Amino acid sequence: MIRASEPAGARSDIATAASIGAVAYLSADIAHHAFGHGFACLALGGDIRSLSPVFVDCTLTGAVIDLSGPAANLVVGLSAAILVTICGRRWRSLALFLILAAAFNLYWLTLQLVFSVATNSDDWAWPLHVYGIGAPTRWVLAIAAAVGYHLVTRFAGTQLAVPDRSDARRVVLSAWLAAGAVACLTAAFAKPAISVIVQHALPQALGLSIGLLFVPAMAARRTRGPGLIVPRSWPWILAAIASTALTMLVLGPGLKIAIH
């Protein structure tokens, strides 16, 4: 539980913050690809030729399958945001996980929509075409998504609320870089690995969540009460190692699921 006051100069444990960031990123990755695209593929009667941390190859195509990935990020992200709002920062490590899980999932949802409108590609492009969404409405959606992205950053800063900006920067940067490391590791079995990492894994992990880098400033400005100081937690460190290894071994090479 969080104490009423921390010892002077107390700082969060970086190994634990990085581990929590890794697990939080995987929550967004697995939600998007497995629970989103993958589940929709199977539910609609398709088979999965390959389910990986960066791509889902389904025997079916369609707007519902495309939108299921962002929809899963919305559900997981909002759930994490609601939980951390209700529970507060009583359990510090869990609070940090919920903050980061909300951020990674909702960043993925909002910035991917902006990217899809700007480039006419990725998950939102085909549904926007199928449902006859014209250019003016598309750009309204993109602007709304950009505003949403900013609000996610403000929410993360408010919930993190670390008065020491340098400590907030250490926590957030370690979590952000851990997400990039996990993305590279879980895409290492893809072929060609370097191309997949550079073109998909890193943009997915670091590009979509670039807003995290602005969280420390907001956390320092919007502090209410004691800051969120995260202590060393071996369970979180081991959870990050185990979940990364499991994702590498199971999804890294591309999981095939044929049930029809």
N, C-alpha and C positions, 0 to 999 in steps of 0.2 A: 504493500500500500504506500501511497505517497505521504510523506511526512509534512507537517505544517511548515517546517523550515528545513533546509538542507545546510550542511556544513559550509562555511564560507569557502568559496573557490571550488565547490563540487562540480564535477563535469561528467557528462555521460560517457559510458564505455563504448569506444568506437567499434570494437569487434562485435558487440551485441547490436549496436545500431545498424551496422552493415548486414549482419545476419537477419535482423528483422526486415530490413529493406529488401533483401534477397527473397525472403518468403512472401513479402507483400507484392513484389513484382510478379512472382510466380502465380499468385492468386489472380492477377489480371490476365496473365498469359493463358493459364489453364481455363479460366472462365471464358475468355474470348474464343479460343480454339476448340477446347474439348466440350465444355458445357454449352457453349453457344453454337458454333458452326457444326461441330461433331454431333451433338445431340439432335439438332434439327435435321441433319442429313439422315440419321438413322430413323428418326420419328416419321419422316416423310416417305420412308421406304427405300432409301438409298443405302449403299455400302460405302465404306470409307477406304479408298485406295491407299491413302497415306494421311496420318494425323501427326503433325510435328509441332514444335513450339513456334513455328513461323508460318505454317500453311496447312490447310485442310483440303485434300483432294477427294471430292465426293462424286459418286456416279451420277448424282443429280445436280442440277443448277437451278437457281431461282432467287427471287427477291427475298423470300422468307429465310432461306439459308444464309444469304448475305447479311441480312439485318439481325440474325440471331446472335452473332458475335458481339456487336455493340449493345444489344439488348441485355446480354449476360453481364457485360461490364457495368451497365446501368444498375442492374439488380444488386450485384455484389458491392459496387461502389456506394450506392445509397444505403444499403444495409450496414456497411462499415461506418458510414458517416452518422447514421442514426444511433448505432450502438455506442460510439465514442461520445456522442452528445449526451446520451442517457447515463452512461456509466462514468463519464468524466475521466479523470486521470488517477483514479484510485489504484489501479494496477498499472504501473508505469510502462512496463514492457508491452503489455497488451494494448495499452492506449496508443503507444507509438505505432504498433502494428496496424491498428484500426485506422489511424490517421493516414499512414502510408498506403494502406490497401485502398482506402477511399480515393486518395490522390491518384495512384497509378491507374485504377479502373476508370475513374471519371475523366482523367486526362486523356486516356485512350479513346473514350467515347467522343469527347468534344473536339479534340484536335484532329482526329481521323475524319470527322465530318467536314471540318474546314478544308482539310487536304483533299478530300473527295470532290468537293465543289470546285476547288481551285484547279484541280488536274483532271477532273472527269475520270477518275480511276478509284480503285480500292472498293471497300465494302458498300459504300453508299451510292456509288455511281449507277449501277444497274437498277436498284430500287427507285432512285429518283427518275430514271428514264421510264421504267415500267409504269409507275404511277403518274406519269405525265406532269412532273413538277417542273415548271418553267424557270428560266434563268432568274427573273426577279425574286421568286420565292426561294430559289436555291440560295441566293446570296443573303436573303433575310435569315435563312436557317444557319448559314455560315457565320453571320454576325452574332446571332444568338448563341451559337456554339462557342465563339470566341469570348463572349461575355461570360458564359458558363465556365470556361477555362480559367478566366480571371477569378471568378467567385470560388472555384475550387482552391486556388492558390491562397486566397484570403482565408478560407475556412481552415486550411491546413496550418497557416500561420497562427490563427487565433487559437486553435486547439493545441498546437505545439507550445506556444507561449513561453519560450525560453528567453529570459531577459538578457542573457549574455549572448550577443550576436555571434561572437566567434565560436561559442559552443554550439549554438544552433546551426552554424555553417558546417561544423565538423560532423554533426549528426546527419544533416540532410545530404551533404556531399558524399559521405560514406555510404549512405543508403542508395543514392543515385548511381554511384560508381559500382556498387555491388550488383545493382540491377543490370548494368552493362556487362559485368563479368559473367553473371549467370546466363544472360542471353547468348553470349559468345560460347560458353561451355555447352549449353543445351543444343546449340546449332552446329557444334563441332563435327557431328557425324553426318551432316548433310553433304550433298555433293552438287556442285563444288563448294566446299566448306567456306573458303575465303570469300567467295562471291556472295553466298547466302548471309554470312555474318555482316559484311559491309553494306549490302543492299537492303537487308531485311532485319536481321537481329538487332544491330546497333540502333538504326533509326527507330525501331519499335520500342526498344528499352530506354534509350537516352533521348531520342528526338521527341517522342510523344510526351515524355515527362520532364521536358526542359523547364517547365514552370516551377519545379521543385527548387531550382536555384534561386528563385525570388522569395521563397518561403522564409529564410532566416531573417530578412529585413522586416517582414511583416510580423514574424514571431516576436521580435524584439520590441516592436512598436505597440503590439496589441496584447502584451502580457497582462494577465489578470490573476493575481495570487501567485503561489509558488510555481516556479518553472518545472518543466517535465525533465527531470534528471534520470536517465536510465542506467541502472547498475549492471555489472557483469552478470550475464545469465547464460549458463552452459546449456540449459534446455533449448534456448533459442539458437545458439550457435550450432548445436547438434542437429536441430530441426532444419536449419539452412543447408547444412552439409548433406543430410539424408534426402531432403526434397530435391535438391539440385542433382544429386547422383541418380535418384529415381527417375527424374525427368529426362536426364541424359540417356539412361539405359533403355527406358521404355518408349519415350516419344522422340528422342534424338534421331534414331535411324528412320523414323516414320512408321507409326503403328497402323497395321491393316486390320479393319473390322468388317467382316462380311457375315451378316445374319439373315439375309433374305434369299 
